[in-house]
Amino acid sequence: MIVGGLSASAQAKKKKKKPKAQVVYYQPSKQKKKVKIKYIPPPPPKRYDFSQYKNSSNPIEQIFRSDSFFYNDYLSQSAERRVQIVYTRIDRDRYNNPHFIDYVYRADANEYFYPASTVKLPLTAMCLEKINQLNIEGLTKETALTIDSSGKCQYASYYDSSSANYQASLGHYIKKILLVSDNDAYNRMYEFMGPSYINKRFKQLGMPSARVTHRFTPGCTEEDNMITNRFKFYDTAGNIIYTQEPITCMESFEPPTGQVLLGTGYIDYDGKLKKYPKDFTGRNFFQLQDIHLTLKKLMFPDAFRKDKRFDLSEMDYRFLRKYMSMYAPESIDPVYDSMKGNFNCIKKYLIYGQNKDTAVNKNLRIFNIVGFAYGFLVDVAYIIDLETNTEFMLSSAIYSNTTGVLNTGIYEYYTIGMPFLKRLGQDFLKMEQKRPKLYPPNLDYLKFDYGKE
């Protein structure tokens, strides 16, 4: 039988034809010659068996089944895409105390994903802790500071052009981290505390496998990252009130999961293509469940024992929550103009994805931290709707790198990762808005005047 000019057997052969290899060109700034990367598209995803979730009590699996057409491609390749999800259902009692039930999907402690900028969240809290513990008169998060450079991989800072008074301060760095995930601000947090302080606090807080061991500065060695800069803090008259000398960390931090090799190749710092996996063994490590737990400790400190909480004042908590939930264009200092690339919904992947034209719902507040690097995309969020008295926590990580080659800057964040996180967040929001609650939450304590400093 001939169909459309071809026999049925000929058509079958045509359908089975292997996907044609494509060539992706990458040109690093340091290299004159383009690097040619051969990319073979993966085969079409198989049909995922959603019937296994028919009687599931896990809300994550119920969400998958309710929108099987969309989630099929992701679940059928969940291992390759390293999909992980943590969801916390929150119910309040008559006294407005929260009670939690956690659900997970593929949240495997032994499956490495690069945490990227999500490590910034605990460092903002630890920074405020250290200020409190130093207990030096006149030293606050608003105190002006300068940072010296005394070694390789260190950069001095004597002012901050994004600040209204051009003065750098720890509080201003924290704002920049929480508003737009600023990397330089993270480096300053890392240098103020040093890796010994940071990793000791992780253990004390009940997260022994968490590890932060490096700046976000290309080309730094492990030894470079063990030495921090000198900090000087000044009163309003310009007098030095505290000097923190460079800190040298002599500890070694063992990788929690042993050797970690990722990808089929990578572009090195000199712009050369290496045709073997990149070694992540000495890189930052932060399980999705621990990032989720960190956010829960910041939003619900009274739900934890005192020795497992951050050592923060109520004003510290309010400061962190305000800037976590603020949309970047709402900020007065620093100013982020939505017309210059800092869009309304930047850093809010789980509801808005990354669409610059999206109009935000000001009643919907997302207290979150995100990360993306090497193809990994992560969002960890506590989401509230003040109009419907809805609240829940949702965290997810996904790997969006079909070429398998790292450091190319060619990743599928906007075609694979962002659409997944956006739909996942919206589906959970709809589910929670409809879910009946015996005692609706009183969220008035999470309302902020974003028009004031």
C-alpha positions as CSV (number, residue, x, y, z in Angstrom):
1,M,0.0,0.0,0.0
2,I,1.3,3.4,-1.0
3,V,0.7,6.4,1.3
4,G,1.7,9.9,0.3
5,G,4.0,8.6,-2.5
6,L,5.9,6.2,-0.2
7,S,5.2,2.6,0.8
8,A,4.4,1.9,4.5
9,S,7.7,0.1,5.0
10,A,9.6,3.0,3.4
11,Q,7.8,5.4,5.7
12,A,8.7,3.3,8.7
13,K,12.3,3.4,7.7
14,K,12.2,7.1,7.3
15,K,10.7,7.6,10.7
16,K,13.5,5.5,12.3
17,K,16.2,7.7,10.8
18,K,18.7,8.8,13.4
19,P,18.7,12.4,14.4
20,K,21.2,14.5,12.4
21,A,24.2,15.8,14.3
22,Q,24.3,19.5,14.8
23,V,27.3,21.7,15.3
24,V,27.3,24.3,18.1
25,Y,30.0,26.9,18.0
26,Y,31.3,28.5,21.2
27,Q,33.8,31.4,21.2
28,P,35.3,32.3,24.6
29,S,36.4,35.9,25.1
30,K,40.0,34.8,25.5
31,Q,40.1,32.6,22.4
32,K,40.4,33.8,18.7
33,K,39.3,30.5,17.3
34,K,35.8,29.0,17.7
35,V,35.4,25.7,19.5
36,K,33.3,23.3,17.6
37,I,31.0,21.1,19.7
38,K,29.2,18.2,18.1
39,Y,25.6,17.9,19.4
40,I,23.4,15.0,18.7
41,P,19.8,15.6,19.8
42,P,18.5,13.0,22.2
43,P,15.8,10.5,20.9
44,P,12.1,11.5,21.5
45,P,11.1,10.8,25.1
46,K,9.2,7.6,25.9
47,R,5.6,7.7,27.1
48,Y,5.7,7.9,30.9
49,D,3.5,5.6,33.0
50,F,1.3,8.0,35.0
51,S,-1.1,5.2,36.0
52,Q,1.3,4.4,38.9
53,Y,0.2,7.7,40.5
54,K,-3.6,6.9,40.3
55,N,-4.0,6.3,44.0
56,S,-1.0,8.3,45.2
57,S,-1.2,10.4,48.4
58,N,1.9,12.4,47.4
59,P,0.7,15.8,46.1
60,I,3.7,16.1,43.8
61,E,2.7,12.9,42.0
62,Q,-0.9,14.1,41.9
63,I,0.3,17.3,40.2
64,F,2.1,15.2,37.6
65,R,-0.9,13.1,36.8
66,S,-3.2,16.2,36.5
67,D,-1.0,17.6,33.7
68,S,0.5,14.4,32.2
69,F,0.9,15.9,28.7
70,F,3.2,18.7,30.0
71,Y,5.2,16.6,32.5
72,N,5.7,13.5,30.3
73,D,8.9,14.7,28.7
74,Y,10.4,15.7,32.1
75,L,9.5,12.5,34.0
76,S,10.5,10.1,31.2
77,Q,14.0,11.7,31.4
78,S,14.0,12.6,35.1
79,A,17.3,10.8,35.7
80,E,19.1,12.6,32.8
81,R,17.6,15.9,33.9
82,R,18.3,15.3,37.5
83,V,14.9,16.5,38.5
84,Q,14.4,16.9,42.3
85,I,11.4,18.4,44.1
86,V,10.6,19.1,47.8
87,Y,7.2,20.4,48.7
88,T,6.0,21.4,52.2
89,R,2.3,21.5,53.0
90,I,1.6,23.9,55.8
91,D,-1.5,23.9,58.1
92,R,-2.0,26.3,60.9
93,D,-3.7,25.6,64.3
94,R,-6.1,27.9,66.1
95,Y,-3.1,29.8,67.5
96,N,-1.6,30.3,64.0
97,N,1.2,27.9,64.7
98,P,2.4,26.1,61.6
99,H,2.5,22.4,61.2
100,F,4.4,20.8,58.3
101,I,4.2,17.7,56.1
102,D,7.1,17.3,53.6
103,Y,6.9,15.4,50.3
104,V,9.7,14.7,48.0
105,Y,10.4,13.5,44.4
106,R,13.8,12.1,43.6
107,A,15.4,14.2,46.4
108,D,18.5,11.9,46.5
109,A,21.3,13.0,48.7
110,N,23.8,11.0,46.6
111,E,22.9,12.6,43.3
112,Y,25.0,15.7,42.9
113,F,23.7,18.9,41.5
114,Y,25.7,22.2,41.6
115,P,23.9,24.5,44.0
116,A,25.1,27.7,42.3
117,S,23.7,30.8,44.0
118,T,21.5,29.0,46.5
119,V,24.5,28.9,48.8
120,K,24.0,32.7,49.2
121,L,20.9,32.4,51.4
122,P,22.6,30.8,54.5
123,L,25.5,33.2,54.1
124,T,23.2,36.3,54.4
125,A,21.9,34.9,57.7
126,M,25.4,33.9,58.9
127,C,26.7,37.4,58.1
128,L,24.0,39.0,60.4
129,E,24.8,36.4,63.0
130,K,28.5,37.3,63.0
131,I,27.7,41.0,63.4
132,N,25.5,40.1,66.4
133,Q,28.2,37.9,67.9
134,L,31.0,40.5,67.5
135,N,28.9,42.8,69.6
136,I,31.1,45.9,68.7
137,E,29.7,49.3,69.5
138,G,28.7,51.0,66.3
139,L,29.1,47.9,64.1
140,T,25.8,47.1,62.4
141,K,24.8,45.9,58.9
142,E,24.6,49.5,57.8
143,T,28.2,50.4,58.9
144,A,30.4,51.7,56.1
145,L,33.3,49.4,55.2
146,T,36.3,49.0,52.9
147,I,37.9,45.8,51.7
148,D,41.6,45.5,50.9
149,S,43.4,43.1,48.5
150,S,46.5,41.3,49.8
151,G,46.8,38.2,47.6
152,K,45.9,36.4,44.5
153,C,42.2,36.2,43.6
154,Q,41.4,39.1,46.0
155,Y,39.8,42.3,44.8
156,A,39.7,45.5,46.8
157,S,36.5,47.6,47.3
158,Y,36.4,51.1,48.7
159,Y,32.9,52.2,47.6
160,D,29.7,50.8,46.1
161,S,28.3,52.7,43.2
162,S,24.9,51.0,43.5
163,S,24.5,52.5,47.0
164,A,22.7,55.8,47.5
165,N,25.6,57.2,49.6
166,Y,28.3,55.3,47.5
167,Q,29.3,53.5,50.7
168,A,29.6,49.7,50.9
169,S,28.1,47.9,53.8
170,L,27.2,44.3,54.7
171,G,23.5,45.1,54.7
172,H,23.8,46.6,51.2
173,Y,25.5,43.4,50.0
174,I,22.7,41.3,51.5
175,K,20.1,43.4,49.6
176,K,21.9,42.8,46.3
177,I,22.1,39.1,46.9
178,L,18.4,38.7,47.8
179,L,17.1,41.1,45.0
180,V,19.2,40.1,42.0
181,S,21.6,37.3,43.2
182,D,24.7,39.5,42.9
183,N,27.9,37.5,42.7
184,D,30.3,40.1,44.0
185,A,28.1,40.6,47.0
186,Y,28.3,36.9,47.7
187,N,32.1,37.0,47.5
188,R,32.1,39.7,50.2
189,M,29.9,37.6,52.4
190,Y,32.3,34.7,51.9
191,E,35.3,36.8,52.7
192,F,33.8,38.4,55.8
193,M,33.1,35.0,57.4
194,G,35.7,32.7,55.8
195,P,35.1,29.0,55.0
196,S,35.9,27.7,58.6
197,Y,33.1,29.8,60.1
198,I,30.6,29.0,57.4
199,N,31.1,25.2,57.4
200,K,31.2,25.0,61.2
201,R,27.8,26.8,61.3
202,F,26.3,24.3,58.8
203,K,27.2,21.5,61.2
204,Q,25.8,23.3,64.2
205,L,22.5,24.0,62.3
206,G,22.1,20.3,61.5
207,M,23.3,20.3,57.9
208,P,26.6,18.4,58.2
209,S,26.9,17.6,54.5
210,A,26.5,21.2,53.3
211,R,29.8,22.8,52.2
212,V,30.8,26.2,50.9
213,T,34.5,26.4,49.9
214,H,34.9,29.0,47.2
215,R,34.2,32.5,45.8
216,F,32.3,32.9,42.6
217,T,35.5,34.3,40.8
218,P,36.9,32.4,37.8
219,G,40.4,31.1,38.0
220,C,40.7,30.9,41.8
221,T,42.5,27.8,43.1
222,E,41.4,25.9,46.3
223,E,44.3,27.5,48.1
224,D,43.3,31.0,47.0
225,N,39.8,30.5,48.3
226,M,41.1,29.6,51.8
227,I,42.5,33.1,52.3
228,T,40.2,36.1,52.8
229,N,40.6,39.9,52.5
230,R,41.1,42.5,55.2
231,F,37.9,44.4,56.2
232,K,37.8,47.8,57.9
233,F,34.6,49.3,59.3
234,Y,34.1,53.1,59.9
235,D,31.8,55.3,62.1
236,T,30.0,58.3,60.6
237,A,33.0,60.5,61.2
238,G,35.3,58.2,59.2
239,N,37.1,56.7,62.2
240,I,37.9,52.9,62.1
241,I,35.9,51.1,64.7
242,Y,36.9,47.5,63.7
243,T,39.5,45.9,61.5
244,Q,39.2,42.2,60.6
245,E,42.6,40.9,59.4
246,P,42.8,38.3,56.6
247,I,41.6,34.9,57.7
248,T,43.6,31.8,56.5
249,C,41.6,28.5,56.7
250,M,43.9,25.5,57.4
251,E,41.1,23.0,57.4
252,S,40.3,20.5,54.6
253,F,36.7,19.8,53.7
254,E,36.1,16.3,52.6
255,P,33.6,15.9,49.7
256,P,30.3,14.4,51.1
257,T,29.7,12.0,48.2
258,G,33.3,11.2,47.1
259,Q,34.5,12.1,43.6
260,V,32.0,14.0,41.5
261,L,32.5,14.1,37.7
262,L,29.9,15.7,35.4
263,G,29.5,16.2,31.7
264,T,31.2,14.8,28.7
265,G,33.6,17.7,28.4
266,Y,34.1,21.4,29.3
267,I,35.7,24.6,28.3
268,D,38.5,25.5,30.7
269,Y,39.5,28.9,32.0
270,D,41.8,29.5,29.0
271,G,39.0,28.8,26.5
272,K,40.1,25.3,25.5
273,L,37.8,22.4,25.0
274,K,38.6,19.4,27.3
275,K,37.0,16.2,26.1
276,Y,36.5,14.6,29.5
277,P,34.2,15.3,32.5
278,K,34.6,18.3,34.7
279,D,35.6,17.5,38.3
280,F,33.2,19.0,40.9
281,T,34.7,17.2,43.9
282,G,36.0,20.3,45.5
283,R,33.1,22.6,44.6
284,N,30.2,23.8,46.8
285,F,27.8,21.1,48.0
286,F,24.2,21.9,49.2
287,Q,21.5,19.2,49.0
288,L,18.1,20.5,47.9
289,Q,16.5,19.3,51.2
290,D,19.1,21.3,53.1
291,I,18.5,24.5,51.1
292,H,14.8,23.9,51.7
293,L,15.5,23.5,55.4
294,T,17.5,26.7,55.5
295,L,14.6,28.7,54.1
296,K,12.2,27.0,56.6
297,K,14.4,28.0,59.5
298,L,14.4,31.7,58.3
299,M,10.6,31.7,57.8
300,F,9.6,29.6,60.8
301,P,12.4,29.8,63.4
302,D,10.0,29.0,66.3
303,A,9.4,25.6,64.8
304,F,13.0,24.6,65.6
305,R,15.0,24.1,68.7
306,K,17.0,27.2,69.7
307,D,20.3,25.5,69.1
308,K,19.3,24.7,65.5
309,R,18.1,28.2,64.6
310,F,20.1,31.1,63.3
311,D,21.2,33.5,66.0
312,L,19.1,36.4,64.7
313,S,17.0,39.2,66.1
314,E,13.4,39.8,65.0
315,M,14.7,42.8,63.1
316,D,17.2,40.6,61.3
317,Y,14.5,38.1,60.3
318,R,12.2,41.0,59.0
319,F,15.1,42.4,57.0
320,L,15.9,39.1,55.3
321,R,12.2,38.4,54.6
322,K,11.5,41.8,53.2
323,Y,14.2,41.7,50.6
324,M,13.6,38.0,49.8
325,S,10.0,38.8,48.9
326,M,10.6,42.2,47.2
327,Y,10.4,42.5,43.4
328,A,13.6,44.1,42.2
329,P,12.0,47.2,40.7
330,E,10.4,48.0,44.1
331,S,13.8,48.5,45.7
332,I,14.8,52.1,46.6
333,D,18.4,51.5,47.5
334,P,19.8,49.9,45.4
335,V,17.7,50.9,42.4
336,Y,17.0,48.3,39.7
337,D,15.3,49.8,36.6
338,S,13.1,47.2,34.8
339,M,13.9,49.0,31.5
340,K,17.6,48.2,31.9
341,G,17.3,44.4,32.1
342,N,16.3,43.9,35.8
343,F,12.9,42.7,35.0
344,N,9.8,42.7,37.3
345,C,10.0,39.0,37.9
346,I,13.7,38.4,38.0
347,K,14.7,35.6,40.4
348,K,11.1,34.3,40.7
349,Y,11.3,31.2,38.5
350,L,8.7,29.0,40.2
351,I,5.8,31.2,39.3
352,Y,7.0,33.6,36.6
353,G,9.8,31.7,34.8
354,Q,12.0,34.4,33.2
355,N,9.7,36.5,31.1
356,K,10.5,40.3,31.1
357,D,7.0,41.2,30.0
358,T,5.2,39.5,32.9
359,A,3.2,41.8,35.1
360,V,3.6,40.7,38.8
361,N,0.8,40.1,41.3
362,K,1.7,42.3,44.3
363,N,-0.5,40.1,46.5
364,L,1.7,37.1,45.6
365,R,4.9,37.2,47.5
366,I,7.8,34.8,46.9
367,F,10.4,34.4,49.6
368,N,13.1,32.6,47.7
369,I,16.7,32.0,46.5
370,V,17.6,30.8,43.0
371,G,20.7,29.4,41.3
372,F,21.8,28.6,37.8
373,A,25.2,27.5,36.5
374,Y,26.6,24.8,34.3
375,G,23.1,23.9,33.2
376,F,21.7,23.4,36.7
377,L,18.6,25.5,37.6
378,V,17.3,25.7,41.1
379,D,14.6,27.6,42.9
380,V,13.8,27.3,46.6
381,A,10.7,29.2,47.7
382,Y,8.1,30.0,50.4
383,I,5.1,31.3,48.5
384,I,2.1,33.2,49.9
385,D,-1.0,34.7,48.4
386,L,-2.2,37.5,50.7
387,E,-5.5,37.7,48.8
388,T,-6.5,34.0,49.3
389,N,-4.5,33.3,52.5
390,T,-2.5,30.7,50.8
391,E,1.0,29.5,51.8
392,F,3.3,26.6,50.9
393,M,7.0,25.8,50.3
394,L,8.3,24.4,47.1
395,S,11.8,23.7,45.9
396,S,13.1,22.2,42.7
397,A,16.3,21.5,40.8
398,I,16.6,20.5,37.1
399,Y,19.6,20.0,34.8
400,S,19.2,21.8,31.4
401,N,22.3,20.8,29.4
402,T,21.6,18.5,26.5
403,T,25.1,19.0,24.9
404,G,26.8,17.5,27.9
405,V,29.6,20.1,27.6
406,L,30.1,22.5,30.5
407,N,31.2,26.1,30.6
408,T,29.9,26.8,27.1
409,G,27.2,29.2,28.1
410,I,24.9,27.2,25.8
411,Y,22.3,25.7,28.1
412,E,18.5,25.1,27.7
413,Y,17.5,27.2,30.7
414,Y,14.7,29.0,28.8
415,T,13.5,26.0,26.8
416,I,13.7,23.2,29.4
417,G,14.4,24.5,32.9
418,M,12.4,27.7,33.2
419,P,9.2,26.3,31.6
420,F,9.3,23.4,34.0
421,L,9.8,25.5,37.1
422,K,7.1,28.0,36.0
423,R,4.5,25.4,35.4
424,L,5.4,23.5,38.6
425,G,5.0,26.6,40.7
426,Q,1.7,27.6,39.1
427,D,0.2,24.1,39.4
428,F,1.0,24.0,43.1
429,L,-0.3,27.5,43.6
430,K,-3.6,26.6,42.0
431,M,-3.8,23.4,44.1
432,E,-3.1,25.3,47.4
433,Q,-5.6,28.0,46.6
434,K,-8.3,25.4,46.3
435,R,-7.2,23.3,49.3
436,P,-9.6,23.7,52.3
437,K,-8.0,24.7,55.6
438,L,-9.5,24.3,59.0
439,Y,-7.7,27.4,60.2
440,P,-6.7,29.8,57.4
441,P,-3.3,31.4,58.1
442,N,-2.9,34.9,59.4
443,L,-0.1,36.3,57.3
444,D,-0.2,39.9,58.4
445,Y,3.2,39.6,59.9
446,L,4.6,39.1,56.4
447,K,3.3,42.3,55.0
448,F,5.9,44.9,54.4
449,D,6.1,48.5,53.2
450,Y,8.3,48.0,50.2
451,G,8.3,51.7,49.5
452,K,10.4,52.5,52.6
453,E,14.0,51.5,53.5
